[in-house]
């Protein structure tokens, strides 16, 4: 039956094409004298009137044309010159695959100008009549020049007003008044299955609309670079150059900002991600007012509890966030939080996942007291931690904090020297820099120091020290201290290299 339907569709399509190719206006079907269709004769008179045999379901438009005509004037193309060539990768967490590199849907790759300047293109949209435009941070980050092309063909220079790396949002502004603009829709939350329209500048083509549906909600863990965003997943095609463009509902309201795609090819395969309006609006409002985006900070690396619950002997249904490591000198370290703790509530409210804890801590202000209920060694404890201010992404990726109240010196950009080897906790940036597989975790060697005599090189990963896995500097320091206390001259290390794991009896240098 399937083949039968396919044949019929092909035959009808072929007949329509042939008629259209020869007729200058109305398409005439074959007359009754030339093998008429059984039971039909004369001119066919199709009508889109009252009794549609295949009417769309309630809420579905016959066409998106009217909506597009109304909202398209507010959508702009953004051309940028940047100091660093784009076309990079972002890592998103795909269930079953771990962190995988994906292209960001923008047109950063372009001809280089004057040796160090790259040309790029993205999308954006007016959010106010006086020239404020919303786009993605990664479209305008490091831009030396920003040019906005309007739907009416005008080109205007723009300036950066503000940006927020952690949600991948930015606001730019052009001079002028009475620009057509659109509004964020925060209250009418889209549902999975609702229609969406993405408008933007794919591959530099400009003024392009695609339609689809909301495929999923709450994709909060697909991109580690934006921990405060629960993405909408949509199947309306978005490609390079669509970054920063709006996602509309069928009423022409902005329900999202196109930000990323998952694609093995670099083009749309129907999996795109948009920043929801409920997240985008308060951030862009603050940026428009010239405010800096500051968030609360604990200084921990955390993971979802689910994969480890059974192995930890916790009851089924226990939810929370597992503390993988604690930043030395950070707020959590001063408050007594330890690696291996499971945070189950924050200020009396249950913590359901690592992303839930991240976002709720981010809502705190520096100096706020955070009451954490946690599980440690099978027992419940309560700690109070005074929130710090979240450092910039560059500082976090370098493994350092900028907490002015820290009791201990924060790790330097190169890491911390332990027993003659300089190491730093694993970060997405270090994993990408040294091409460390997603399955490998531990401490990244950033400088060999005295360890170069035993073959250490930057990019090696120490996964075990003694008989324990190590993911933090403190754990490695503890393993070294234990070996020395026991009178050992060497410490067993399992070291990942590009050629595989290498066991090593590392000769400990004399303590300094």
URKA-V787249 format. One record per backbone hydrogen bond with DSSP energy under -0.5 kcal/mol. NH is the residue of the N-H (numbers start at 0). CO is the residue of the C=O. E is the energy in kcal/mol with one decimal. If there is no record, write none. Layout:
nh:NH co:CO e:E
nh:NH co:CO e:E
This chain:
nh:4 co:0 e:-2.3
nh:5 co:1 e:-2.1
nh:6 co:2 e:-2.2
nh:7 co:3 e:-2.2
nh:8 co:4 e:-2.3
nh:9 co:5 e:-2.1
nh:10 co:6 e:-2.4
nh:11 co:7 e:-2.4
nh:12 co:8 e:-2.3
nh:13 co:9 e:-2.1
nh:14 co:10 e:-2.1
nh:15 co:11 e:-2.4
nh:16 co:12 e:-2.0
nh:17 co:13 e:-2.1
nh:18 co:14 e:-2.1
nh:19 co:15 e:-2.4
nh:20 co:16 e:-1.6
nh:21 co:17 e:-0.8
nh:21 co:18 e:-0.8
nh:22 co:18 e:-2.1
nh:27 co:25 e:-0.6
nh:33 co:30 e:-1.2
nh:34 co:32 e:-0.8
nh:35 co:31 e:-1.0
nh:39 co:36 e:-2.5
nh:51 co:49 e:-1.8
nh:54 co:51 e:-0.6
nh:59 co:56 e:-2.3
nh:67 co:63 e:-2.6
nh:68 co:64 e:-2.6
nh:69 co:65 e:-1.5
nh:70 co:66 e:-2.0
nh:71 co:67 e:-2.8
nh:73 co:70 e:-1.8
nh:74 co:71 e:-1.8
nh:75 co:123 e:-2.5
nh:76 co:148 e:-2.3
nh:77 co:121 e:-2.3
nh:78 co:76 e:-0.5
nh:78 co:146 e:-3.1
nh:79 co:119 e:-2.5
nh:80 co:144 e:-2.1
nh:81 co:117 e:-2.5
nh:82 co:141 e:-1.3
nh:85 co:107 e:-0.6
nh:89 co:101 e:-2.6
nh:91 co:89 e:-0.5
nh:91 co:99 e:-2.4
nh:92 co:221 e:-0.5
nh:93 co:91 e:-0.8
nh:93 co:97 e:-2.0
nh:94 co:92 e:-0.6
nh:96 co:93 e:-2.8
nh:97 co:93 e:-1.7
nh:99 co:91 e:-2.7
nh:101 co:89 e:-3.1
nh:103 co:87 e:-0.7
nh:105 co:103 e:-2.7
nh:106 co:120 e:-2.5
nh:107 co:105 e:-0.6
nh:112 co:116 e:-3.1
nh:115 co:113 e:-1.4
nh:116 co:112 e:-1.6
nh:117 co:81 e:-2.1
nh:118 co:110 e:-0.7
nh:119 co:79 e:-2.4
nh:121 co:77 e:-2.7
nh:122 co:242 e:-3.0
nh:123 co:75 e:-1.6
nh:124 co:133 e:-1.6
nh:125 co:73 e:-2.6
nh:126 co:131 e:-2.5
nh:127 co:131 e:-0.9
nh:130 co:127 e:-1.2
nh:132 co:171 e:-3.0
nh:133 co:124 e:-2.5
nh:134 co:169 e:-2.3
nh:138 co:135 e:-0.8
nh:139 co:135 e:-1.0
nh:139 co:136 e:-0.5
nh:140 co:136 e:-2.0
nh:142 co:139 e:-2.1
nh:143 co:80 e:-3.7
nh:144 co:80 e:-1.3
nh:145 co:157 e:-0.5
nh:146 co:78 e:-3.1
nh:147 co:155 e:-3.3
nh:148 co:76 e:-2.9
nh:149 co:147 e:-0.6
nh:149 co:153 e:-2.9
nh:152 co:149 e:-1.8
nh:155 co:147 e:-2.7
nh:157 co:145 e:-2.6
nh:158 co:172 e:-2.2
nh:160 co:170 e:-2.5
nh:161 co:170 e:-1.7
nh:163 co:168 e:-3.2
nh:166 co:163 e:-0.9
nh:167 co:163 e:-0.9
nh:168 co:163 e:-1.7
nh:169 co:134 e:-2.1
nh:170 co:161 e:-2.8
nh:171 co:132 e:-2.5
nh:172 co:158 e:-2.1
nh:173 co:130 e:-1.7
nh:174 co:156 e:-0.5
nh:178 co:128 e:-2.3
nh:181 co:125 e:-2.1
nh:184 co:253 e:-2.9
nh:185 co:183 e:-0.7
nh:188 co:186 e:-1.6
nh:192 co:213 e:-2.4
nh:193 co:190 e:-2.3
nh:195 co:211 e:-2.5
nh:196 co:247 e:-2.2
nh:197 co:209 e:-2.7
nh:198 co:245 e:-1.9
nh:199 co:207 e:-2.1
nh:200 co:240 e:-0.9
nh:202 co:239 e:-4.3
nh:203 co:200 e:-1.6
nh:204 co:201 e:-2.5
nh:207 co:199 e:-2.4
nh:209 co:197 e:-2.3
nh:211 co:195 e:-2.3
nh:213 co:193 e:-2.1
nh:214 co:212 e:-0.6
nh:214 co:232 e:-2.8
nh:215 co:232 e:-1.7
nh:218 co:230 e:-2.3
nh:219 co:217 e:-2.0
nh:221 co:218 e:-0.8
nh:223 co:90 e:-0.8
nh:225 co:222 e:-1.5
nh:227 co:165 e:-1.1
nh:228 co:225 e:-1.4
nh:229 co:227 e:-0.5
nh:230 co:218 e:-1.2
nh:230 co:228 e:-0.9
nh:231 co:273 e:-2.9
nh:232 co:215 e:-2.7
nh:233 co:231 e:-0.5
nh:233 co:271 e:-2.2
nh:234 co:212 e:-1.8
nh:240 co:104 e:-1.0
nh:241 co:104 e:-0.6
nh:241 co:238 e:-2.7
nh:242 co:104 e:-2.3
nh:243 co:257 e:-3.0
nh:244 co:241 e:-2.5
nh:246 co:255 e:-2.6
nh:247 co:196 e:-3.3
nh:247 co:245 e:-0.5
nh:248 co:252 e:-2.0
nh:251 co:248 e:-2.0
nh:253 co:182 e:-2.6
nh:254 co:246 e:-2.9
nh:254 co:252 e:-0.6
nh:255 co:246 e:-1.2
nh:256 co:274 e:-1.5
nh:257 co:244 e:-2.8
nh:258 co:272 e:-2.6
nh:259 co:272 e:-1.6
nh:260 co:102 e:-0.9
nh:261 co:270 e:-2.4
nh:262 co:260 e:-0.6
nh:271 co:233 e:-2.2
nh:271 co:269 e:-0.5
nh:272 co:259 e:-3.0
nh:273 co:231 e:-2.6
nh:274 co:256 e:-2.8
nh:276 co:254 e:-1.8
nh:278 co:275 e:-1.1
nh:279 co:275 e:-2.5
nh:280 co:276 e:-2.8
nh:282 co:278 e:-1.1
nh:283 co:279 e:-2.8
nh:284 co:280 e:-2.6
nh:285 co:281 e:-1.7
nh:286 co:282 e:-2.2
nh:287 co:283 e:-2.5
nh:288 co:284 e:-1.3
nh:289 co:286 e:-1.5
nh:290 co:285 e:-2.5
nh:293 co:291 e:-0.8
nh:295 co:361 e:-0.8
nh:295 co:363 e:-0.6
nh:296 co:387 e:-1.0
nh:300 co:324 e:-2.4
nh:302 co:321 e:-2.2
nh:304 co:319 e:-1.2
nh:307 co:304 e:-2.4
nh:308 co:304 e:-1.0
nh:308 co:305 e:-0.8
nh:311 co:307 e:-1.9
nh:312 co:309 e:-1.6
nh:313 co:308 e:-2.2
nh:317 co:314 e:-1.9
nh:319 co:351 e:-0.5
nh:320 co:342 e:-2.0
nh:321 co:302 e:-2.8
nh:322 co:340 e:-3.1
nh:323 co:300 e:-2.8
nh:323 co:321 e:-0.8
nh:324 co:300 e:-1.5
nh:326 co:298 e:-2.8
nh:329 co:326 e:-2.2
nh:331 co:297 e:-3.0
nh:333 co:329 e:-2.2
nh:334 co:330 e:-1.7
nh:335 co:331 e:-0.7
nh:335 co:332 e:-0.9
nh:336 co:331 e:-2.4
nh:339 co:322 e:-3.4
nh:340 co:337 e:-1.9
nh:341 co:374 e:-1.8
nh:342 co:320 e:-2.7
nh:342 co:340 e:-0.5
nh:343 co:341 e:-0.6
nh:343 co:372 e:-2.5
nh:344 co:372 e:-1.5
nh:345 co:348 e:-2.7
nh:346 co:370 e:-3.1
nh:348 co:345 e:-1.9
nh:350 co:343 e:-2.5
nh:351 co:349 e:-0.6
nh:356 co:352 e:-1.9
nh:357 co:353 e:-2.5
nh:358 co:354 e:-2.4
nh:359 co:355 e:-2.0
nh:360 co:356 e:-2.5
nh:361 co:357 e:-2.1
nh:362 co:358 e:-0.9
nh:363 co:360 e:-1.7
nh:366 co:386 e:-2.8
nh:367 co:364 e:-2.3
nh:369 co:367 e:-0.5
nh:369 co:384 e:-3.2
nh:370 co:368 e:-0.6
nh:371 co:369 e:-0.8
nh:371 co:382 e:-3.2
nh:372 co:344 e:-2.1
nh:372 co:370 e:-0.5
nh:373 co:380 e:-2.9
nh:374 co:341 e:-2.4
nh:375 co:373 e:-0.5
nh:375 co:378 e:-2.9
nh:378 co:375 e:-2.0
nh:380 co:373 e:-2.6
nh:382 co:371 e:-2.8
nh:384 co:369 e:-2.7
nh:384 co:382 e:-0.5
nh:386 co:367 e:-3.3
nh:386 co:384 e:-0.6
nh:387 co:296 e:-2.6
nh:389 co:294 e:-2.9
nh:395 co:391 e:-2.2
nh:396 co:392 e:-3.0
nh:397 co:393 e:-1.4
nh:398 co:395 e:-1.3
nh:399 co:394 e:-2.6
nh:403 co:401 e:-0.7
nh:405 co:402 e:-1.7
nh:411 co:414 e:-1.0
nh:414 co:411 e:-1.3
nh:415 co:422 e:-3.0
nh:417 co:420 e:-3.3
nh:420 co:417 e:-1.7
nh:421 co:446 e:-2.6
nh:422 co:415 e:-2.7
nh:422 co:420 e:-0.6
nh:423 co:443 e:-1.8
nh:425 co:441 e:-1.0
nh:430 co:426 e:-2.7
nh:431 co:427 e:-2.2
nh:432 co:428 e:-2.7
nh:433 co:429 e:-2.4
nh:434 co:431 e:-0.5
nh:435 co:430 e:-2.1
nh:439 co:436 e:-1.6
nh:440 co:438 e:-0.5
nh:442 co:461 e:-2.3
nh:443 co:423 e:-2.7
nh:444 co:459 e:-3.4
nh:445 co:421 e:-2.4
nh:445 co:443 e:-0.7
nh:446 co:421 e:-1.5
nh:449 co:419 e:-0.8
nh:450 co:419 e:-1.6
nh:450 co:447 e:-2.1
nh:451 co:448 e:-1.5
nh:452 co:449 e:-1.4
nh:453 co:450 e:-1.6
nh:454 co:451 e:-1.5
nh:455 co:450 e:-1.7
nh:458 co:444 e:-2.9
nh:459 co:456 e:-2.0
nh:460 co:495 e:-2.1
nh:461 co:442 e:-2.8
nh:462 co:460 e:-0.8
nh:462 co:493 e:-2.4
nh:463 co:493 e:-1.2
nh:464 co:467 e:-2.6
nh:465 co:491 e:-3.1
nh:467 co:464 e:-1.4
nh:469 co:462 e:-1.9
nh:475 co:471 e:-1.7
nh:476 co:472 e:-2.7
nh:477 co:473 e:-2.3
nh:478 co:474 e:-2.1
nh:479 co:475 e:-2.2
nh:480 co:476 e:-2.5
nh:481 co:477 e:-2.5
nh:482 co:478 e:-2.0
nh:483 co:479 e:-2.2
nh:484 co:480 e:-2.4
nh:485 co:481 e:-1.9
nh:486 co:483 e:-1.5
nh:487 co:482 e:-2.8
nh:490 co:505 e:-2.4
nh:492 co:503 e:-3.1
nh:493 co:463 e:-1.8
nh:494 co:492 e:-0.6
nh:494 co:501 e:-2.5
nh:495 co:460 e:-3.5
nh:496 co:499 e:-1.7
nh:499 co:496 e:-1.9
nh:501 co:494 e:-3.0
nh:503 co:492 e:-2.6
nh:505 co:490 e:-2.5
nh:505 co:503 e:-1.1
nh:507 co:488 e:-2.3
nh:507 co:505 e:-0.6
